[in-house]
């Protein structure tokens, strides 16, 4: 009876935190093989494995096609967002011109009304002394003069009413201008959000292309990219929630209530002041009239010539009063025209506000749909990377088994059982295999530690494991000028040292695409990229890598340490 033994090969990837990553690989072999393994069954198992590899290859091709379709959708959405941005700029230019025309028109009307009011006040100041003089000279015309005064008071009240209406129109115009300014500010915030999301989509696409080209990246680099994607996704979600909370806030109703209450208080104060002045003037006129009547009663009769002169003067005053009355309908017509024009402006503003709300809601829905598609793409990309890593680990396990058998007397082991298990995200990836092998046991652990320090807002965000690039990041809320700063990279305790000085006029912004600065090694920068490039062909690779950022005074502002250790 042939003895049968099993061997287990286990590969484990653990994730602790964004600053420290560990990769452990354990392989154990228990080899008590039977010398009577069948070559036919081995051939069948190898054929089955080849068919499995072909099927997985077709699955990878299908995933690549789906990824290309998603990239095409993202480009289409970028073009659509650009079109909407142009439409918003057109609306902003049109609104600014209309507001300027309205301001000029109302200034002209205000000047005309003020001129008319000054003329009426001047005429009134001329009429009052003459009427008082007629009261002193002729008692029989008192009744007619009283009627003229009453009519004049009615005209004055009409003028005051028109002035109040004009003040209300001016207050409404000021409120509309403030509402337009608030809408412009909200549109600016929406535009910044769209630009920021476009930059994020562009960076994500670049990372996706980079990962697609690097099919045989090491396990430590894959784990580092996963941590970076999770960190950026959480940060972007928090920023989206904060910006959404600010964008949904609308204080238009509060401004309207506040200014209405202020306008009502001002109108009441003006009315009270006008009534007080009117009462004082009425009392003074009555006292002056009584005094003149008493003087007229005690004075001697005037001559006939003076009476005729007074009659002519009275006729002339009545003629002027008639002319003033004839101007009132014209002023009323102008006032009605202004009210109609103001109503049309209100309707146009309401219509524009409705269009703007519809456009804003549409942009929000497009933004949410784009974010959902991006999340779906990132999820499928993560699944594809997990599958890729599992295939690479499986191929490595098979290669170890085949190399071990070939070093002895040929392929004599038989594959009996294959167990494949993959778990993604923060839990890592686990691949298990059981097969017949030689009687030997070995175990090997690999651990990669990353540590970052910073004395300011500029940090070393990422260093490529293959020595292709280094990324700096501004984590603060203001611009950081890093002109003349130096990057020194020490590999394996002075085995190799790479230095690079950042050129002048280099500033890291607190947000947007210029928040990060990517410096490539010579010959590795992509075509058409505006990133910086050092003169060295590589940033260096090794077991212990220390990267430092020095300012112009050679003081350390940020460091990044990468240590790789192997244990048996």
Helices and strands as residue ranges (DSSP letters): E 7-17, E 20-27, H 39-137, H 142-213, H 219-247, H 252-298, H 304-406, G 425-427, E 430-435, E 445-454, E 458-463, E 469-474, E 480-481, E 486-491, E 496-501, E 507-508, G 513-515, E 516-520, E 532-533, E 544-550, E 556-567
